[in-house]
Amino acid sequence: MDVSESFKQSFHGKTDRNGIFVRMSDRLAAADPAFSRLRLASRAMLSLALSAGLLGFVTLFHAMPLASYGLSVILCFIGSLAVRDETATGQLVTRLHAG
């Protein structure tokens, strides 16, 4: 087997798709071992999606200015990223006091 055949096989073989997945997951695990960045980003995007959905629902019944969407984006990101309590209960208490 020459180099070109092994190159084709590495990109078109079924085992290499698994190999690529393994390499990507290894890179992710090396960059973020505890998945803390992934959890933080997921939390921010979930709060943004919920806020946009809620404002979209409210807009069906009452017209909202464009600034309300901008304000909700800023508050979602600040609210989801700024709370740094250790326990889930402490985070919930902080969010309830802030909101």
JOJOZI-V829939 format. One record per pair of residues at least 24 apart in sequence whose C-alpha atoms are under 7 Angstrom apart, sorted by the first residue. I is the first residue (numbers start at 1). J is the second residue. D is the distance in whole Angstrom. If there is no record, write none. Layout:
[[I | J | D] [I | J | D]]
This chain:
[[43 | 80 | 7] [44 | 76 | 7] [44 | 77 | 6] [44 | 80 | 5] [44 | 81 | 7] [47 | 76 | 6] [48 | 73 | 6] [48 | 76 | 6]]
